[in-house]
């Protein structure tokens, strides 16, 4: 069962908050990460669950990463506590596997990620996916100068080096790629993140070909984390740690994107968060035996390229119409060519509050009435989407 959360802040005291976690994200880009948090909140991993929680809080709070795809969220109560302590700046969703043993989910910044739908996909192939069907989130990514819709897919593939384990990973990879191929064919942007439980050069299973060769050999996909698994001093790039400083282990946590996002991916931004082994004392025994892996996407580059080909969309509130408003507000907007138009309102937490219009409009200036009676007082972002472009403005519903 999927459990969405958007909770108020609860103070959690800990000396760990004084730790300095390197800042990874920027305000102008989408920064994503995948992290297997070993047996989070449950027996089998770090023995001090409270310290593990505090360390995870420190990493998420201080790294400025916008979206986390998390695996091994094995205790729902601790996931609740994690989101509760992060406060209203963050939201998330949790789901467990088919047997209620191993959870996985998302944590994300509410002002950057507006989740439109979160659901398990490919549930008919649950066996191939180790009874953990991929968790898909369709979301609007809201950045200072653009908004883009992206589908995120969180994976926790079958572990183990036995031939059956390998075969299940191969089958799951083929099923997943076929699913994403269909999305990519209609222009949908997809980012896959997770614990793939295998390497890319050769499989951990008796040197067989990587189960993910199908993605690697297709130019329509960007395997952002592939450089971590290239020949060379790979011990410096482990994502799974079999030693305290992660100098031995393997590279099994990855981020993949559809080719539609290749121009938006910031070159060489994908890396493992090796700094954590020194920032958090005893990291592999107190926090996780995996390191987070992250990557950065800059959708402003995409917006500039599109603007050269497609006439811009202008969108504004005319000064004559009240803002702030109590009763009604009149929104004036201009589209430069005919097409479908959607206008939606989002609250300060990034939640969709209302769809004001969803219709077809000819080129020109149009007006729409916003009914304030259906809205709670507060700040709203109105977003116009038309002809593949988006523009926003802010509205205040007065007391």
NORQUIGI-V162658 format. One record per backbone hydrogen bond with DSSP energy under -1.0 kcal/mol. NH is the residue of the N-H (numbers start at 1). CO is the residue of the C=O. E is the energy in kcal/mol with one decimal. If there is no record, write none. Layout:
# NORQUIGI-V162658
<<NH CO E> <NH CO E>>
This chain:
# NORQUIGI-V162658
<<3 94 -3.3> <5 92 -2.7> <17 14 -1.2> <18 15 -1.6> <19 16 -2.1> <24 63 -2.6> <25 63 -2.3> <30 297 -3.0> <32 295 -2.3> <33 67 -2.1> <34 293 -2.5> <35 69 -2.4> <37 71 -2.2> <38 36 -1.1> <40 37 -1.6> <40 72 -2.2> <42 39 -2.6> <49 47 -1.1> <52 48 -2.3> <53 49 -2.3> <54 50 -2.3> <55 51 -2.5> <56 52 -2.4> <57 53 -2.5> <58 54 -2.1> <59 55 -2.1> <60 56 -2.5> <61 57 -2.8> <62 58 -2.3> <63 59 -1.8> <66 31 -1.4> <67 31 -1.7> <68 107 -3.1> <69 33 -3.0> <70 105 -2.8> <71 35 -2.1> <73 103 -2.1> <74 72 -1.7> <79 75 -1.8> <80 76 -2.6> <81 77 -2.2> <82 78 -2.3> <83 79 -2.3> <84 80 -2.7> <85 81 -2.3> <86 82 -1.7> <87 83 -1.5> <90 87 -1.7> <91 108 -2.7> <92 5 -1.7> <93 106 -1.8> <94 3 -1.9> <95 104 -2.0> <98 131 -2.3> <100 97 -1.6> <104 95 -2.6> <105 70 -2.3> <106 93 -2.0> <107 68 -1.8> <108 91 -2.6> <109 66 -2.5> <110 89 -2.4> <112 109 -1.2> <113 109 -2.6> <114 140 -2.6> <116 138 -2.9> <117 138 -1.7> <119 136 -2.5> <121 134 -2.7> <125 122 -2.0> <126 123 -1.3> <129 125 -1.5> <130 127 -1.6> <131 126 -3.4> <132 129 -1.7> <135 154 -2.1> <136 119 -2.8> <137 152 -2.8> <138 117 -2.8> <139 150 -2.5> <140 114 -2.4> <141 148 -3.6> <142 112 -3.4> <143 146 -2.6> <148 141 -2.0> <150 139 -2.6> <151 189 -2.7> <152 137 -2.9> <153 191 -2.4> <154 135 -2.5> <155 193 -2.3> <157 195 -2.2> <166 162 -2.3> <167 163 -2.8> <168 164 -2.0> <169 165 -1.8> <170 166 -2.6> <171 167 -2.5> <172 168 -2.5> <173 169 -2.5> <174 170 -2.1> <175 171 -2.4> <176 172 -2.8> <177 173 -2.4> <178 174 -2.1> <179 175 -1.9> <180 176 -2.5> <181 177 -3.1> <182 178 -1.6> <183 179 -1.3> <184 180 -3.2> <185 181 -1.9> <186 183 -1.2> <187 184 -1.8> <188 183 -2.2> <191 151 -2.5> <192 256 -3.4> <193 153 -2.8> <194 254 -1.8> <195 155 -1.6> <196 252 -2.2> <203 208 -4.2> <206 204 -1.2> <208 205 -1.8> <213 210 -1.7> <216 212 -2.2> <217 213 -2.6> <218 215 -1.3> <221 218 -1.7> <222 257 -3.4> <224 222 -1.3> <225 255 -1.2> <226 223 -2.0> <228 225 -1.4> <229 226 -2.1> <230 227 -1.2> <234 232 -2.6> <236 233 -2.0> <237 234 -2.3> <239 250 -2.3> <240 250 -2.9> <241 289 -3.4> <242 248 -2.8> <246 243 -1.6> <250 240 -1.7> <254 194 -2.3> <256 192 -2.8> <257 222 -2.8> <258 190 -2.2> <259 220 -3.0> <261 258 -2.3> <262 259 -1.7> <265 261 -1.4> <266 296 -2.5> <269 266 -1.9> <271 294 -1.7> <273 292 -2.6> <274 272 -1.9> <276 273 -1.6> <277 274 -1.6> <278 275 -1.1> <279 275 -2.3> <280 276 -2.3> <283 280 -1.1> <285 282 -1.6> <286 282 -2.2> <287 283 -2.8> <288 283 -1.4> <291 239 -2.8> <293 34 -2.3> <294 271 -2.5> <295 32 -2.2> <297 30 -2.7> <298 264 -3.7> <303 299 -2.2> <304 300 -2.1> <305 301 -1.9> <306 302 -2.5> <307 303 -2.1> <308 304 -1.1> <309 306 -1.4> <310 306 -2.8> <316 332 -1.6> <321 318 -1.8> <325 396 -2.3> <329 370 -1.8> <331 368 -3.1> <333 366 -2.6> <334 314 -2.1> <335 364 -2.2> <339 361 -2.2> <341 359 -3.9> <342 385 -2.1> <343 357 -2.6> <344 383 -2.1> <345 354 -3.2> <346 381 -2.3> <347 351 -2.4> <350 347 -2.1> <353 345 -3.1> <354 345 -1.4> <356 343 -2.1> <357 343 -1.7> <359 341 -2.6> <361 339 -2.6> <364 335 -2.9> <366 333 -3.2> <368 331 -2.1> <370 329 -3.2> <372 327 -2.6> <374 371 -1.0> <375 372 -1.6> <378 397 -2.1> <380 395 -3.2> <381 346 -2.7> <382 393 -3.0> <383 344 -3.0> <384 391 -2.9> <385 342 -2.6> <386 389 -2.5> <389 386 -1.8> <391 384 -2.0> <393 382 -1.9> <395 380 -2.9> <397 378 -3.0> <398 325 -2.7>>
